[in-house]
Every structure is written in structure tokens, then in C-alpha cells.
Amino acid sequence: HISLHLDNGDHAFNFALPRSVWGPWGVTEDNVVPLDETAMARTVKLLFFYESMVDFAAPLPPTLFTDLQSAVGESVSLYLTDHGCTIQAAAKDVSKLTGVEAIRTALGLAEDEIAVFGDDLNDLPMLARYPVSVAMGNAVPEARAAASLVTRSCDEDGVAQALDKLVLSR
């Protein structure tokens, strides 16, 4: 399956996303749009995966990632995430790091005045950049190594635990 994430928060899919997983995906009837040329022109991130990406376990074919890397070259950032079950593709100049930096500078905050959270390879540049960076308990080893703090998994309220620790320590 392919999911397009658009510049305004809309989503387009090449399959019918079951309504039962709309909540975990963060989509509503109002922000699911047809997969057409307009959606493709506004895409900021692509996801490639099996199933609906909620409670999935099927890894993608091992050669798909390398084949995509060969096809796009240096023009696109590709990340094999979710234990080999998802490929994320975005323009070279679009990442979680660039998004956080845009917000941080717009708000006039110093790098040590924010906290970032991550769990996978696409989070590494962001986790490595900021002094207050948190890896989730279920994070890949590289994310855990890059972060200044490791918390419990999301399912174990890891974000709340980390926020408690960060706020109480200040």
C-alpha cells in the first residue's frame, strides 16, 4: 500500500483505509482526499507498507528499499522503519528535524528549551541535534543511543513518564 501525506495535513491512499484504523492514523472523513494529480503535487511524505499499518507485522520485501534507493538516488530521503515494515520517503529538505527547527525558530526558543521524542531511524537527526531528546522504550538501538533520555514505550505511557521527569528536574 501507499499513503501520501499532504502539505496541509490531508492524506491520500491507494487503497480503502478501513474506518477502524482512522483514529490511529489521525485521519477523518474531512482529511482523506482522492489519490489524484492534485494530491501528488502537494505530497510531502510517502509511506510504503503492507496492511493498514496498525498492528502490522509483515516486513516489506528486502529488495524494495534498495530498489527505491537506486531509483531515486540522492533526491529523496528514504528510511526503512517499523522493523522493516514501512518505507518512508520525503524530499531531502523535509524531515522531522527541519519541521522542529522551523517551529523552534519561529517561537524564538533556544535548542535546550524544547524536548523532542522519537523511536526510529527517521528520528536520528532530530534526536542527535537537541540536548533534550527522548527515545521511546521500544526505539531502535540507534535512536536510543542518539537520545539524552530513554523512557518507556508509548504503550507504557513513556511520553508522560519522560515529561514528568523533565518537568520535575527543572
Secondary structure, DSSP 4 states (H G I P E B T S, - for coil): -EEEEETTS-EEESS---GGGHHHHT--GGGB---SHHHHHTEEEEEEESTTSSS---PPPHHHHHHHHHHHTTSEEEEEETTTTEEEEEETT-SHHHHHHHHHHHHT--GGG--EEE-SGGGHHHHHHSSSEEE-TT--HHHHHH-SEE---GGGTHHHHHHHHHHHT-
